[in-house]
């Protein structure tokens, strides 16, 4: 096995790759104030962004699910990598050569499985692309693309390639690059033959499928020859790195424009994505051999940030299959905060055919939002009933009213309910309106019976400020911050982690018992074990890493990350975090500790009474006097008396 990665190299990787640059590859980030960024958490479902990133500290934390850590932790969690695999991936991006403390440099065959499978796909993609560009056999593929309006530059931009018709051309090539037969089978690039591994894809046009981070994780292969008895499109099988329900073709190219424009266009195939992008619709993406579903929605929601102006436009063929797909997409409509629309060309052409027939402008015009998805679903339901009969109208209302009740905008919901009455020929408009309102209310009530993660207004600390019982992961301690003692202790710890120069060296003299909340006492202990807040002045980022490493368990580690990322709460009238503000927190925590000690000693004096040992009584009375004098000095002179 390869040895442990050199600590200096790990630190170099952390320093070289900004956490906001890494996280923004997976979700849209916006300004959260105080130098922090926020977005929708990629680790749990939510509609209000509670996931925060602190570029200056190199940390992320979700106040909803309590996930948190540094850049390496994020890559480990988001892509299910081991620590060494995550460091290796980030090092590759930063151009850093890693050293290993046992066994020298890491041999290629010793790298993690995911890294190896991604490397195999990247190598295969480059080889397929070269075959398409140079191989005489690939002329059939080049003609196929040209007939659909795609030249060599377009093929190069999307990485389209060609797999030769022989049995094991790619397999032999990848073996020559050092990949084992086991790795080729696990990757899905090869499959077992009678005499060993053979190529899975043969004689096909190849579209590389990349994840949101840009890594090639699979292929979509289009049949070119009549002699090929396989399906028209053949995709990579499910592997450790490829889950078809969790990938969107073109997302690596479209993600920045989707985030920038708050708009996504969902098309049905690889050539449709190409046609849209070449026509200037650079927010187009497609599923890979499966229906658009919940996991795809999660990817888009994190990019769209679910703001009210976000738009998702679905394009479907005008045939029965396309209509069925549209209705299936509507089933997931409520998982979006974005408004959803459907675009179907009048003559039923897909974007690729439309571009060929009518040009780029026709494609751009097609995807301009026109018909809300709920309206399309409503029409499809109503047209199945005989509205000339009372029974037909009643049946249509029973099926259509729940659709109207799911419209997110209450004003639009009422308006469409009135329209539905007209569509059905029901003269009593108010009956339909009330029916829809009743269904909407029932839906809300059902959603409110149990915990509904997507309906919570906020997470973690903000819930606690409001006095609501916070629904947190077991790792996140439940603390009611309406308790002023807890609130001040929290602020002081945030200062010690985020602005150690403002509280040092006084903070390091504070005892663990001066923090009354057990989770905060544990964080105070971790800071002490990491060398104290004064160490944070020398190397802030290394300091936070040391504190997290010193935490005894994941619960305390999550709390450290949360406190390191959470904004410092300024009191009314306070304009900035400075020495005066920090001093006030130091004094408040210390005075409360002194007051608790005074109460303890007073209680002891009462127990000793007049019959106690005179020497012990004098010692206790003296301690009480000293503490009272100290408390008075703190009250009169503030931080100067510390």
VODODO-161620 format. One record per residue (C-alpha): residue in three letters; z, y, x. Coordinates in pm, whole numbers, padded with zeros to 5 digits, always signed. Last residue first. Example, Ala and Ser with C-alpha at 12.3 -4.5 7.8 and 13.67 -1.06 7.14 Angstrom:
! residues 2
SER+00714-00106+01367 ALA+00780-00450+01230 
! end
This chain:
! residues 642
UNK+03313+04098-00915 UNK+03468+04441-00962 UNK+03141+04628-00892 UNK+02979+04426-01173 UNK+03170+04621-01438 UNK+03416+04889-01325 UNK+03640+04941-01630 UNK+03616+04608-01812 UNK+03590+04410-01491 UNK+03892+04591-01351 UNK+04089+04526-01672 UNK+04004+04156-01656 UNK+04116+04142-01293 UNK+04448+04310-01381 UNK+04503+04064-01664 UNK+04420+03775-01433 UNK+04670+03892-01172 UNK+04943+03938-01437 UNK+04886+03589-01577 UNK+04902+03436-01230 UNK+05232+03618-01172 UNK+05377+03494-01503 UNK+05277+03138-01411 UNK+05442+03162-01070 UNK+05759+03319-01217 UNK+05790+03043-01479 UNK+05743+02775-01215 UNK+06021+02927-01003 UNK+06251+02973-01305 UNK+06204+02612-01428 UNK+06168+02635-01805 UNK+06448+02704-02051 UNK+06333+03042-02179 UNK+05999+02908-02299 UNK+05788+02670-02093 UNK+05565+02599-02394 UNK+05510+02968-02462 UNK+05431+03028-02097 UNK+05173+02747-02114 UNK+05004+02904-02416 UNK+04985+03235-02233 UNK+04834+03052-01935 UNK+04562+02890-02149 UNK+04484+03216-02327 UNK+04456+03398-01994 UNK+04221+03126-01866 UNK+03995+03167-02168 UNK+03997+03544-02115 UNK+03899+03500-01751 UNK+03607+03277-01847 UNK+03500+03528-02108 UNK+03526+03805-01850 UNK+03310+03608-01605 UNK+03031+03545-01856 UNK+03031+03909-01967 UNK+03045+04042-01609 UNK+02750+03839-01488 UNK+02547+03931-01794 UNK+02621+04303-01746 UNK+02535+04279-01378 UNK+02194+04136-01463 UNK+02122+04431-01692 UNK+02235+04682-01430 UNK+02048+04500-01153 UNK+01721+04517-01348 UNK+01543+04354-01641 UNK+01385+04642-01826 UNK+01411+04866-02133 UNK+01762+04802-02263 UNK+01828+04995-02586 UNK+01858+04681-02796 UNK+01927+04382-02576 UNK+01662+04229-02352 UNK+01595+03857-02400 UNK+01455+03708-02079 UNK+01136+03520-02163 UNK+01154+03141-02142 UNK+00985+02982-01841 UNK+01272+02906-01602 UNK+01510+02838-01889 UNK+01274+02580-02038 UNK+01210+02418-01700 UNK+01583+02384-01630 UNK+01642+02249-01983 UNK+01373+01986-01936 UNK+01535+01877-01608 UNK+01874+01858-01781 UNK+01741+01619-02043 UNK+01519+01433-01794 UNK+01819+01330-01585 UNK+02054+01431-01303 UNK+01884+01764-01223 UNK+01853+01811-00847 UNK+01475+01764-00858 UNK+01448+02043-01115 UNK+01661+02270-00895 UNK+01453+02185-00588 UNK+01128+02259-00773 UNK+01267+02590-00887 UNK+01368+02680-00532 UNK+01029+02577-00389 UNK+00869+02831-00622 UNK+01114+03112-00543 UNK+01119+03070-00162 UNK+01372+03299+00014 UNK+01523+03466-00293 UNK+01564+03129-00462 UNK+01798+03012-00186 UNK+02047+03273-00305 UNK+02052+03098-00642 UNK+02237+02803-00490 UNK+02140+02528-00250 UNK+01979+02279-00487 UNK+02315+02117-00569 UNK+02445+02455-00689 UNK+02143+02510-00910 UNK+02183+02157-01047 UNK+02551+02220-01121 UNK+02464+02538-01314 UNK+02204+02336-01508 UNK+02472+02078-01597 UNK+02712+02355-01706 UNK+02433+02489-01925 UNK+02385+02150-02092 UNK+02765+02119-02140 UNK+02794+02461-02311 UNK+03108+02632-02176 UNK+02964+02770-01853 UNK+03255+02909-01647 UNK+03352+02546-01582 UNK+03073+02508-01324 UNK+03240+02780-01121 UNK+03074+03111-01036 UNK+03061+03197-00665 UNK+02684+03129-00651 UNK+02630+03397-00915 UNK+02779+03674-00702 UNK+02530+03629-00415 UNK+02295+03678-00588 UNK+02242+03792-00948 UNK+01942+04023-00919 UNK+01769+03838-00633 UNK+01781+03518-00840 UNK+01530+03661-01090 UNK+01378+03360-01269 UNK+01631+03081-01212 UNK+01952+03283-01183 UNK+01827+03526-01447 UNK+01757+03241-01688 UNK+02104+03103-01613 UNK+02257+03439-01700 UNK+02059+03460-02024 UNK+02172+03113-02131 UNK+02536+03192-02060 UNK+02497+03505-02271 UNK+02353+03317-02568 UNK+02609+03037-02546 UNK+02897+03283-02568 UNK+02723+03489-02837 UNK+02703+03186-03072 UNK+02387+03268-03263 UNK+02232+03062-02986 UNK+02306+02738-03167 UNK+02240+02474-02904 UNK+02079+02132-02958 UNK+02014+01974-02618 UNK+01645+01887-02559 UNK+01589+01531-02440 UNK+01648+01391-02787 UNK+01327+01574-02886 UNK+01396+01868-03103 UNK+01428+01960-03466 UNK+01622+02283-03446 UNK+01882+02333-03716 UNK+01809+02689-03822 UNK+02037+02968-03701 UNK+01750+03208-03646 UNK+01823+03218-03274 UNK+01819+02837-03279 UNK+01475+02832-03427 UNK+01357+03070-03151 UNK+01507+02843-02889 UNK+01327+02527-02986 UNK+01022+02573-03199 UNK+00852+02814-03430 UNK+00718+02850-03781 UNK+00745+02481-03854 UNK+00468+02363-04081 UNK+00272+02153-03829 UNK+00578+01948-03737 UNK+00651+01846-04097 UNK+01003+01708-04125 UNK+01042+01537-04460 UNK+01036+01649-04818 UNK+00839+01969-04743 UNK+00494+01813-04734 UNK+00550+01664-05076 UNK+00655+02004-05207 UNK+00351+02175-05057 UNK+00118+01918-05213 UNK+00295+01953-05546 UNK+00247+02331-05531 UNK-00125+02295-05456 UNK-00161+02050-05743 UNK+00012+02291-05981 UNK-00200+02583-05863 UNK-00519+02380-05924 UNK-00411+02284-06276 UNK-00306+02643-06348 UNK-00649+02775-06246 UNK-00827+02505-06450 UNK-00626+02584-06764 UNK-00673+02957-06698 UNK-01051+02917-06717 UNK-01041+02775-07070 UNK-01419+02762-07123 UNK-01473+02449-06916 UNK-01842+02430-06829 UNK-01776+02229-06513 UNK-01937+02479-06276 UNK-01773+02768-06465 UNK-01427+02614-06440 UNK-01496+02549-06071 UNK-01579+02918-06018 UNK-01238+03017-06158 UNK-01073+02764-05925 UNK-01283+02909-05643 UNK-01132+03253-05701 UNK-00776+03120-05715 UNK-00818+02924-05389 UNK-00984+03222-05220 UNK-00671+03428-05286 UNK-00446+03142-05173 UNK-00632+03098-04842 UNK-00583+02739-04722 UNK-00810+02565-04972 UNK-00643+02230-05041 UNK-00594+02302-05413 UNK-00972+02339-05449 UNK-01019+01983-05328 UNK-00736+01859-05551 UNK-00916+02017-05852 UNK-01245+01838-05783 UNK-01146+01479-05861 UNK-00952+01541-06183 UNK-01192+01818-06284 UNK-01493+01589-06246 UNK-01323+01324-06457 UNK-01240+01576-06731 UNK-01595+01713-06734 UNK-01740+01362-06755 UNK-01501+01261-07036 UNK-01588+01575-07233 UNK-01960+01491-07202 UNK-02248+01709-07085 UNK-02092+01729-06739 UNK-02213+01381-06650 UNK-02039+01334-06316 UNK-02167+01269-05962 UNK-02282+01631-05921 UNK-01922+01752-05932 UNK-01808+01563-05623 UNK-02096+01668-05399 UNK-02064+02028-05515 UNK-01694+02034-05430 UNK-01749+01882-05086 UNK-02007+02152-05008 UNK-01768+02422-05128 UNK-01485+02273-04918 UNK-01709+02283-04609 UNK-01771+02655-04653 UNK-02145+02725-04680 UNK-02301+03000-04470 UNK-02171+03007-04115 UNK-02452+03086-03864 UNK-02547+02747-03723 UNK-02901+02742-03857 UNK-02987+03092-03731 UNK-02928+02995-03368 UNK-03145+02685-03418 UNK-03423+02887-03584 UNK-03410+03143-03304 UNK-03466+02872-03042 UNK-03801+02757-03179 UNK-03950+02647-03510 UNK-04073+02290-03476 UNK-03925+02184-03141 UNK-03600+02371-03198 UNK-03571+02222-03548 UNK-03625+01871-03416 UNK-03338+01910-03169 UNK-03115+02094-03419 UNK-03152+01817-03683 UNK-03416+01852-03952 UNK-03318+01824-04319 UNK-03596+02048-04449 UNK-03353+02316-04565 UNK-03149+02283-04243 UNK-02790+02177-04311 UNK-02497+02387-04186 UNK-02142+02314-04298 UNK-01840+02538-04261 UNK-01476+02508-04161 UNK-01224+02794-04140 UNK-00979+02753-03854 UNK-00619+02649-03928 UNK-00756+02300-03883 UNK-00577+01979-03983 UNK-00654+02074-04342 UNK-01024+01997-04289 UNK-00961+01634-04194 UNK-01092+01492-04523 UNK-01371+01751-04502 UNK-01514+01569-04203 UNK-01550+01255-04415 UNK-01733+01460-04678 UNK-01971+01588-04413 UNK-02031+01237-04277 UNK-02118+01115-04626 UNK-02363+01401-04667 UNK-02525+01313-04335 UNK-02555+00947-04432 UNK-02712+01044-04764 UNK-02977+01256-04595 UNK-02954+01628-04515 UNK-02865+01565-04153 UNK-02534+01715-04052 UNK-02431+02034-03873 UNK-02060+02114-03875 UNK-01944+02470-03810 UNK-01588+02535-03694 UNK-01476+02898-03716 UNK-01170+03081-03583 UNK-01083+03416-03745 UNK-00740+03306-03867 UNK-00625+03191-03525 UNK-00607+02819-03463 UNK-00583+02859-03082 UNK-00957+02773-03079 UNK-00930+02578-02754 UNK-00616+02384-02848 UNK-00757+02332-03197 UNK-01078+02184-03055 UNK-00907+01904-02862 UNK-00670+01824-03148 UNK-00963+01808-03390 UNK-01131+01544-03175 UNK-00815+01334-03196 UNK-00812+01365-03574 UNK-01167+01260-03640 UNK-01541+01321-03604 UNK-01701+00983-03664 UNK-01792+00762-03369 UNK-02076+00705-03122 UNK-01982+00989-02891 UNK-01888+01298-03088 UNK-02087+01615-03036 UNK-02041+01964-02892 UNK-02209+02302-02942 UNK-02038+02623-02825 UNK-02333+02730-02609 UNK-02559+02816-02901 UNK-02813+02998-02680 UNK-03116+02790-02772 UNK-03073+02582-02456 UNK-02717+02509-02564 UNK-02826+02409-02913 UNK-03109+02184-02795 UNK-02887+02008-02543 UNK-02614+01945-02801 UNK-02876+01815-03044 UNK-03014+01588-02770 UNK-02669+01433-02727 UNK-02616+01371-03097 UNK-02448+01471-03423 UNK-02360+01839-03401 UNK-02023+02017-03412 UNK-02044+02393-03352 UNK-01727+02561-03228 UNK-01611+02920-03269 UNK-01321+03125-03141 UNK-01575+03325-02933 UNK-01392+03313-02600 UNK-01223+02976-02651 UNK-01546+02809-02767 UNK-01735+02987-02487 UNK-01497+02848-02227 UNK-01498+02498-02376 UNK-01874+02454-02414 UNK-01982+02304-02080 UNK-01689+02060-02042 UNK-01696+01994-02418 UNK-02058+01879-02400 UNK-01995+01535-02548 UNK-01656+01521-02714 UNK-01397+01267-02602 UNK-01081+01131-02768 UNK-01223+00895-03032 UNK-01454+00745-02771 UNK-01165+00647-02544 UNK-01286+00638-02184 UNK-01050+00645-01884 UNK-00869+00310-01912 UNK-01176+00164-02079 UNK-01331+00148-02426 UNK-01693+00040-02390 UNK-01952+00283-02250 UNK-02205+00373-02517 UNK-02526+00212-02634 UNK-02764+00411-02849 UNK-03066+00254-03020 UNK-02888-00081-03026 UNK-02991-00366-02797 UNK-03302-00581-02818 UNK-03483-00387-02543 UNK-03844-00513-02552 UNK-03940-00203-02750 UNK-03846+00017-02454 UNK-03662+00348-02435 UNK-03310+00280-02568 UNK-03066+00568-02527 UNK-02750+00530-02315 UNK-02431+00735-02367 UNK-02216+00723-02057 UNK-01847+00728-01963 UNK-01562+00909-01789 UNK-01745+01178-01590 UNK-01475+01430-01494 UNK-01518+01787-01621 UNK-01158+01859-01725 UNK-01251+01838-02093 UNK-01377+01485-02040 UNK-01733+01419-01935 UNK-01995+01194-02093 UNK-02295+01136-01867 UNK-02616+01096-02068 UNK-02834+00806-01950 UNK-03187+00729-02058 UNK-03226+00352-02069 UNK-03393+00063-01885 UNK-03069-00121-01807 UNK-02709-00024-01887 UNK-02436-00286-01842 UNK-02551-00367-01488 UNK-02468-00721-01370 UNK-02146-00873-01235 UNK-02147-01235-01119 UNK-02377-01534-01144 UNK-02372-01592-01518 UNK-02318-01224-01583 UNK-01994-01027-01632 UNK-02041-00663-01712 UNK-02102-00354-01504 UNK-02051+00019-01564 UNK-01758-00053-01797 UNK-01514+00088-01542 UNK-01298-00225-01547 UNK-01603-00441-01462 UNK-01703-00217-01170 UNK-01344-00198-01046 UNK-01311-00578-01048 UNK-01642-00614-00861 UNK-01501-00389-00589 UNK-01630-00040-00509 UNK-01704+00034-00144 UNK-02020+00244-00173 UNK-02238-00061-00107 UNK-02077-00227-00405 UNK-02179+00081-00604 UNK-02545+00032-00508 UNK-02538-00342-00581 UNK-02395-00280-00928 UNK-02642+00002-00994 UNK-02946-00218-00926 UNK-02800-00529-01093 UNK-03029-00672-01360 UNK-03344-00464-01319 UNK-03458-00221-01589 UNK-03357+00094-01401 UNK-03092+00328-01549 UNK-03215+00687-01593 UNK-03031+01016-01572 UNK-02928+01325-01768 UNK-02692+01553-01574 UNK-02686+01821-01845 UNK-02820+02097-01620 UNK-03047+01854-01432 UNK-03211+01731-01752 UNK-03263+02092-01862 UNK-03419+02182-01526 UNK-03648+01879-01547 UNK-03787+01989-01884 UNK-03648+01923-02232 UNK-03866+01998-02535 UNK-03828+01670-02721 UNK-04158+01527-02596 UNK-04050+01632-02246 UNK-03735+01421-02275 UNK-03920+01106-02377 UNK-04186+01173-02112 UNK-03919+01190-01841 UNK-03766+00868-01968 UNK-04096+00681-01960 UNK-04159+00824-01613 UNK-03837+00657-01497 UNK-04027+00366-01338 UNK-04184+00605-01086 UNK-03829+00692-00966 UNK-03770+01047-00840 UNK-03594+01271-01097 UNK-03471+01003-01336 UNK-03351+00781-01051 UNK-03168+01074-00890 UNK-02985+01144-01216 UNK-02881+00777-01242 UNK-02745+00787-00884 UNK-02547+01108-00943 UNK-02402+00967-01264 UNK-02313+00638-01091 UNK-02122+00821-00816 UNK-01930+01026-01073 UNK-01861+00714-01276 UNK-01730+00522-00974 UNK-01516+00819-00871 UNK-01365+00835-01220 UNK-01284+00463-01204 UNK-01127+00502-00859 UNK-00910+00797-00961 UNK-00798+00609-01272 UNK-00701+00302-01070 UNK-00495+00487-00812 UNK-00611+00506-00451 UNK-00572+00215-00209 UNK-00940+00132-00183 UNK-01019+00476-00043 UNK-00779+00443+00249 UNK-00494+00697+00245 UNK-00451+00864+00579 UNK-00177+00734+00804 UNK+00003+00408+00718 UNK+00341+00541+00624 UNK+00399+00914+00601 UNK+00068+00977+00428 UNK-00141+01283+00503 UNK-00355+01455+00242 UNK-00675+01646+00314 UNK-00684+01963+00103 UNK-01014+02075-00050 UNK-00840+02239-00346 UNK-01008+02023-00610 UNK-00955+01709-00400 UNK-00591+01801-00348 UNK-00551+01835-00723 UNK-00687+01483-00778 UNK-00481+01336-00495 UNK-00163+01502-00619 UNK-00222+01362-00968 UNK-00292+01014-00833 UNK+00021+01027-00617 UNK+00242+01121-00911 UNK+00091+00854-01136 UNK-00172+00958-01385 UNK-00176+00969-01764 UNK-00434+01248-01785 UNK-00224+01511-01965 UNK+00111+01385-01836 UNK+00029+01348-01466 UNK-00182+01667-01465 UNK+00107+01862-01617 UNK+00363+01712-01377 UNK+00149+01812-01079 UNK+00118+02170-01202 UNK+00493+02203-01259 UNK+00726+02080-01528 UNK+00776+02080-01903 UNK+00778+01879-02223 UNK+01048+02006-02459 UNK+00860+01910-02778 UNK+00862+02252-02942 UNK+00967+02499-02673 UNK+00691+02362-02454 UNK+00733+02439-02084 UNK+00497+02509-01796 UNK+00580+02594-01434 UNK+00413+02747-01127 UNK+00676+03021-01112 UNK+00437+03316-01100 UNK+00187+03140-01329 UNK+00449+03087-01603 UNK+00292+02876-01876 UNK+00421+02856-02232 UNK+00364+02602-02510 UNK+00510+02724-02841 UNK+00178+02824-02997 UNK+00202+02813-03378 UNK+00000+02537-03545 UNK+00158+02236-03378 UNK+00072+01876-03290 UNK+00230+01735-02974 UNK+00146+01697-02604 UNK-00144+01943-02579 UNK+00081+02233-02686 UNK-00106+02521-02846 UNK-00117+02819-02610 UNK+00096+03073-02427 UNK+00084+03273-02106 UNK+00374+03432-01915 UNK+00383+03755-01712 UNK+00660+03897-01930 UNK+00440+03887-02235 UNK+00278+03587-02405 UNK-00080+03662-02298 UNK-00321+03398-02418 UNK-00413+03050-02301 UNK-00688+02829-02441 UNK-00644+02458-02376 UNK-00749+02181-02138 UNK-00913+02355-01841 UNK-00672+02643-01906 UNK-00389+02420-01784 UNK-00537+02386-01435 UNK-00616+02755-01386 UNK-00276+02853-01529 UNK-00103+02620-01284 UNK-00262+02784-00982 UNK-00390+02522-00731 UNK-00317+02608-00368 UNK+00062+02643-00382 UNK+00122+02309-00553 UNK-00128+02138-00320 UNK+00038+02290-00012 UNK+00378+02173-00139 UNK+00246+01818-00171 UNK+00095+01849+00177 UNK+00427+01960+00322 UNK+00600+01666+00155 UNK+00364+01411+00318 UNK+00237+01164+00061 UNK+00434+00837+00066 UNK+00251+00546+00219 UNK-00057+00358+00108 UNK+00000+00000+00000 
! end
